[in-house]
Every structure is written in C-alpha cells, then in structure tokens.
Amino acid sequence: MKGILKIAFIGLVLLPLLIYLNPFVWFLRAKRPYSPNLETERLLHTLNSKYGISANVYNNEDTLWYFRDVETGKIKDLEGYVLTVEEDKGNLDSSMMKRYLNEFHRNFVHRNYYNSFTLELNYGKIICEVRK
C-alpha cells in the first residue's frame, strides 16, 4: 500500500513538471508583455507631448532574450519595432508623423537591435516607416 501511494505521489508531482518543462508545449504559454525601459518611456512621453499625439510601444515582443540572441549572433534577421498611435485624429499629418518617427529613431537607445521602425494606427494601418 505504501508503495502505491509513493508512486501515485511521485506521479502527481512529476507529471505537471514534465508538462510545464516540456519545450513542445511552451508555445501554449502566454507571451510576456513588452515593457519599455525608463529611457524609452521618457522619450515617448517627450515626443508625445511635443507632437501632440498618443503613441505607445506595447504591441512589440518581449526583449528578454532577443537582445542577447542578437549580440551572440543567433538571430540573423532583425525584427521591426512598432509604435502604435492610439487615437485616429483627422489631422494626422504625414510629414509630422515622419518627423516623429525619425526623431524617435535617432534618440532610441536600442535602435541597433531593430531593422525598421513603423508608426501605425491602432487598427493596423501603417502611417510611415523608417528602415536602417
């Protein structure tokens, strides 16, 4: 009886661990939300107040391992960085948006890790794009 209880207990402990640690089910986990660093948040706040728009960067992938993989050469093709404008105002001037994106690109701390910067509306329409 003790042997059966030990096996059942070990099975109940190891089965969830095997499922959780199995790399084939990792895609089932929710992706980590992107949280920009303090410098990026300051830059966004400064540019948003300067140009009078409300843009955010929370639609990007989390960068926990991305920077390390780029530095070590495991990633050959760099990803794009997306800025999303939350409000669709009728007076979004394309030249102003281009200046906004160029200034963001110039002052962004991690610009070497991305191959393009895209400014898009909240429903996916691309306003402008800057490539390296």
Steps between C-alpha positions, in 0.01 A plus 500: 500500500785741585664426166187584307457827691864595438467432128173694483654793689810504281282479190279787616808714565701410189219505243432876529874568500548299182214683334623841615865442411430326169627729221231373261224665704678831555305657215185448708622746762398861475769726358658744739377856449755752383594762753730778379789618711499835676689683224255381235203606712655845549566531127142400418358744755717783364412431137131447572475834677711676235297373202162479675429134429461192717731219387603188689732204446317223685424294186863390467642166607675470833874558473622280784702266276486692173785741584723215614427294190583794273826568684610136482404469134224242543254731323601608152183684393413788728138573591308822446394732780140623493361817652121511515303824492201451726273772368398543140469873468407645165801733507781244508747669270728254323800736508452552876479123550815452294684758716370327814625162382836636386553671834402182684744302285785745568449503877397139562757320716460154344476603133785265402288197587221576251498523121197728463277733697132518407237749614150361456146577606330287762314303234813402308529762225866593455560874503875507437806282531873558546750232399867479592 
